[in-house]
Amino acid sequence: MAAMTLLETKGLTKVYGGLSANEDVDFVLPAGQVHALIGPNGAGKSTFVGMVSGRIPATAGEVWFDGQDITHVPAHKRMKMGMAYTFQITAIYARLSLFENIALALGSRDNRAAKAALERVGLADRADQIAGDLSYGHQRLLEIAMGVAQAPRLLILDEPTQGLAESEIEGFNTLIRSLAGETTILLIEHNMNVVMALAEEITVLDNGRFLARGTPDDIRNNKQVQDAYLGSG
């Protein structure tokens, strides 16, 4: 039996001053899947997920979530429907403690839930530390914990391993594998080792348009993708 579609876009388009950041993107994400979105810099990946999350208004096209047309639903209501989006640039509260960051993400001071979220990313022993004092890599992990704490139906991670040390990346991979059975994950990532290790399916964007979709092996062996992004090496 095919998995239920959780997220779908139809002809999704964003035009800035006559230039298309995304053009006519059709995309389907089954519930429970870890799906990677890849492509060269400027391919339109962050614009696409910005439209999906409601932070960027679409010029044309539709966004559907769990069978509902949410194209004109604001971002905060999409969050209440079960979307969580971590940014390409960290979006933490630098002057607050890690615990307080999680509490704000949760909308409550639930000690157990906050502690559990910090444990998932290996930061439980830093709960009282000021977030701005963390290394950049640990700030990224805190941001992921803020998303995880919301127990989202869809977790969108935009360049989550950027700034992580190699030793931290394996921990991130373990985290995503542990989440895979609990939520649907859309991963925007440049680190192809991470993509190939985690993604069940991959979608490739190039110049704002859909280029290819398939399993990691399909994408690795796709001549168009090699030419546009991966190279032949």
Secondary structure by P-SEA (a helix, b strand, c coil): ccccccbbbccbbbbccccccccbbbbbbccccbbbbbbccccaaaaaaaaaacccccccccccccccccccccaaaaaaabbbbbcccccccccccaaaaaaaaacccaaaaaaaaaaaaccccccccccccccaaaaaaaaaaaaaaacccbbbbccccccccaaaaaaaaaaaaaacccbbbbbbccaaaaaaacccbbbbbccccccccccaaaaaacaaaaacccccc
